[in-house]
Amino acid sequence: MTTPAYLIATIIATLYGAVFHLFKGGNASRLLLYLVSSWMGFIIGHNVSRVVGASIYSIGPLNAGMASLGSGLALVLAHWLAKRNQVSW
């Protein structure tokens, strides 16, 4: 991938994590969790797309469709795991 593709991927994944945090709420640690999980899901989705050979929506060398799907799944999974492990004192 090229440097502009990495930049676009980082911006898109960060926006996904920030918007998810805006809708679900939480503190700064939740924001960090959502950002990291969005970045990781975006990377995994893009790489799975390259391995499988599927391309839903490409922006240059970036398979944005599958990467977005991976990011969304990672965000839902992170939110579910964070809710499940939440301890109420």
Stockholm file with secondary structure:
# STOCKHOLM 1.0

chainA/1-89         MTTPAYLIATIIATLYGAVFHLFKGGNASRLLLYLVSSWMGFIIGHNVSRVVGASIYSIGPLNAGMASLGSGLALVLAHWLAKRNQVSW
#=GR chainA/1-89 SS CCHHHHHHHHHHHHHHHHHHHHHHCCCHHHHHHHHHHHHHHHHHHHHHHHHHTCCSSEETTEEHHHHHHHHHHHHHHHHHHHHHTCCCC
#=GC SS_cons        CCHHHHHHHHHHHHHHHHHHHHHHCCCHHHHHHHHHHHHHHHHHHHHHHHHHTCCSSEETTEEHHHHHHHHHHHHHHHHHHHHHTCCCC
//
